[in-house]
C-alpha cells in the first residue's frame, strides 16, 4: 500500500495537530477563554478529553487526516501518524515527560486501602 500524502504536508499537519492540541490542553488563551472553556467542560466527556494530551491528539488529528489523505486506508494511517507525531513533539518539548495513561485503571475506595 502506498501513501500519497506528501512529506511536507504530513510534517506541517503534525505541527498543526501538536499546536492545536497543546492550545486546547494546556494554554490559557486570550482573556483566559480556554481556561474558562475547560472549566465549563468540567468532568464531562469533553472535560476528561481536554485533560489528556494523548486522547485529545487523536481527535484533533482526525480532521487533519481527512484533509490530507484521499482513501480510507490512507486516512487511517495518516490519522495515527499525525497523532503519533504530535505525541513525539510533546515529549520533546516537555521538560519532565508526563507518564502515559495507565493501561488498566482500577477505582479504589478508602475501604479497599484499609484492608
N, C-alpha and C positions, 0 to 999 in steps of 0.2 A: 504494500500500500504506500502510495506516495502522497505526502502532504504538500499542498501547493501554496501555503502561506509563506510569503517572502520573509526572510530572517529579519529584515529591518522592521517590518510590520509587527512581527512577533516580539521583538525587543521593545519597541515603543508601546505595544499593547501591554507587555509585562510591567513596564514602568508606570503606565496609566493605572493598571489594576492595583499596583502597590500604593500609588499616591491616593487614589480614592478610598481604598481600604483603610489606609493609615489615617486619612482625614476623618472618616466616619468612626473609627475605632478609638483614636487617641487624642485628637486635636479639639481645641475649644471652638474655633471658627470665629468669624467676626461677631462681635457683640454676644459672645458665648452661645450662639444659636445652636451649635452642635451639642454642647453640654446640656442645654435645655431639651433638645431632641432626645438625647439618651435618657435623661430623667423621665421624660414623658413616656418613653417606651417601657421603662420600669422593668418588671420581671416577666413581661410577656415574651412570646416567641422572638419578636424583633429586638427586645431588650437584651435577651440572652445572646442573640446573634451578634449584636453590637459589642458584646463583651468578649467575643472570641475572634481573634485575628484570623485564625485558621479557617473557621466556618465562614466568616464574612468574605474572605478572599474567594471562596468558591462561588458565592452568589454574585460578587462584583465581576468576576471573570466570565460569567455566563453570557451576558450580553456582548461583551467584547469578543468572545469566541464566535458568537453568532455573526458579528460584523466581519471578522477576519477570514473565516473559513466558508467553504461552499457546500460541501457534502456533510451528511450527518456523522459519518465516521471521523472526518477531519475535524469537525466541530468538537466532538468528544475529546479527541487527542489535544487539540489546541486549548480547550477549556481547562483540562487538568494541567497542561503545561504552563498556562498563564498563572494559574493559582500557585503551582509549584515554584515558578519564578518569583512571584510576589513573596512567598514564604522564605525563599533564599535571600532576597533583598532585605526582608525584615530581620532575619538573623544576622546578616552582615552589618546592618545599621543599628542594632541594639547592643548597648554596652554589656548588659548582663542578659544572656539569652533566656527567654521565658520558657518554662517547661511545657512540653506538648501536653495536650489534654489527655487525661487518663484513658486507657483502653477500655477499662471497665470501671464504672462508678458505683460505689455502694453507699447508700444513705445509712448513716449510723445515728442512733439516738443516744441520749445520756444513759439510758438503761443498758444499752449494749456495751458502753465503755466501762460501766461499773462491774460487769461480770468478769 
